Amino acid sequence: MTSERAPKTWKTRGIYNTYLDASEIKELLLSNDDTGELEVKIRRCGPGGIRFKIKTYFPEPKNEKKQTNTKTKSSRNSKRTR
């Protein structure tokens, strides 16, 4: 069985004229990340690919336990028993 996962939602952090500028910002972002979960990539953009875009992705925290609304369930059950 294959499990389907939602695609990552990448955010654009900035567009730079040189790869060196983009690389410096990428290293700064990664050094400021304490969790180690931040992903950063540099992509070419602009006409002819002459500029460089920094994109970041940080995974959303997963809730291990799902909270159910017991008030809603009990109010539905009480209406049925009347």
Secondary structure, DSSP 4 states (H G I P E B T S, - for coil): -----PPP--EEEEEESSHHHHHHHHHHHHHH-SSS--EEEEEEESGGG-EEEEEEE-PPPPPSSPPP-HHHHHHHHHHHH-
